[in-house]
Amino acid sequence: MPKTPHEALHHLFRDDPDLFRRALKECLGEDFPVFRGVAAIDSDLTEIKPVIREVDTAMRIETDTGAEILVIEPQSTVPTRAKQRAWHWYLAYLEAYFGLPATLIILTADPATAAACRAPMTLGPERRASATIHPFVIGPDNTPFITDLAQAAEDIMLAIMAALTHRNHPDIAIALDVLAEALDGIDLESAKFFAEYIEVGLGEGSAHDHWRSIIMTMTYPFASGLRRELKALGRAEGRAEGREQGRAQGREQGREQGRVQGRAEALFGLLSMRGIELRAEDRDRVLRCEDEQIYLGWLQRAATAETAADVFEPTD
């Protein structure tokens, strides 16, 4: 079961790999070959150990035209330059390692992010690109907004993907009502599983609140079972919350200090291995950094840097 909206989208494709092929047909009009076999690929693509590169979902598929690799990446915001470079890395690494063509699929519920991801993503100088990525992008602008019960019931997984992709749509409550009715037409255990899945995938906001109201008020069998579980969970969490709150704050402060110190030592060690000396102010800057994205940028540049300035004062 996914734990965040980000996880929910790519987990759908892990649970139903053929959903990718159906989604491409429905959203983009693309006829992708029928899957004959699917195997998960280890998502850890780390080469230099301090530089962590982990793809969300990677699958090896077999079709009548041969084997391929699918890289599936949910994206909630416009990708940074560092993220675009990471996608280049994923595809190049997987193609080089497995000797198979790799395809990038980007999933997003944000129209601006979808538009940005469709623009050319290049490596190399502006005067002449060395490599360009052409991903498939599935977003709210090309995913059907499913409010017809027959359509939702015909492909439950596609209907769930559509609802999560359109979670910010002003009329999402209509689609969720239809989706709940469609879930009522399948077996109880699957319906309960998907209902929990949807709750996580919707994140916070009005769509999540509406789905929770369906669970807590409607008479669907899957909703009744979940309602009892949620109420019991809420009572247990309420009793534990007061006891744990004070202790948790102290533990979290200690863990955060440890994380910051550990990250700093990893960067210092990598730079030392490359023969790069740091000034006292640079070391202090690293030790005071609490922004993980900034730190990851330093760590990524440190793998190829020749000087400290290459790490902390990039020209791009």
Stockholm file with secondary structure:
# STOCKHOLM 1.0

chainA/1-316         MPKTPHEALHHLFRDDPDLFRRALKECLGEDFPVFRGVAAIDSDLTEIKPVIREVDTAMRIETDTGAEILVIEPQSTVPTRAKQRAWHWYLAYLEAYFGLPATLIILTADPATAAACRAPMTLGPERRASATIHPFVIGPDNTPFITDLAQAAEDIMLAIMAALTHRNHPDIAIALDVLAEALDGIDLESAKFFAEYIEVGLGEGSAHDHWRSIIMTMTYPFASGLRRELKALGRAEGRAEGREQGRAQGREQGREQGRVQGRAEALFGLLSMRGIELRAEDRDRVLRCEDEQIYLGWLQRAATAETAADVFEPTD
#=GR chainA/1-316 SS CCSSHHHHHHHHHHHCTTHHHHHIIIIICCCCCCEEEEEECCSBCCSSTTSCCBCSEEEEEEETTEEEEEEEEECSSCCCHHHHHHHHHHHHHHHHHHCSCEEEEEECSCHHHHHHHHSCEEESCTTSCSEEECCEEECTTTSCCCCCHHHHHHCHHHHHHHHHHTTTCTTHHHHHHHHHHHHTTSCHHHHHHHHHHHHHHTCSSHHHHHHHHHHHHCCCHHHHHHHHHHHHHHHHHHHHHHHHHHHHHHHHHHHHHHHHHHHHHHHHHHHHHTTCCCCHHHHHHHHHCCCHHHHHHHHHHHTTCSSHHHHHSCCC
#=GC SS_cons         CCSSHHHHHHHHHHHCTTHHHHHIIIIICCCCCCEEEEEECCSBCCSSTTSCCBCSEEEEEEETTEEEEEEEEECSSCCCHHHHHHHHHHHHHHHHHHCSCEEEEEECSCHHHHHHHHSCEEESCTTSCSEEECCEEECTTTSCCCCCHHHHHHCHHHHHHHHHHTTTCTTHHHHHHHHHHHHTTSCHHHHHHHHHHHHHHTCSSHHHHHHHHHHHHCCCHHHHHHHHHHHHHHHHHHHHHHHHHHHHHHHHHHHHHHHHHHHHHHHHHHHHHTTCCCCHHHHHHHHHCCCHHHHHHHHHHHTTCSSHHHHHSCCC
//
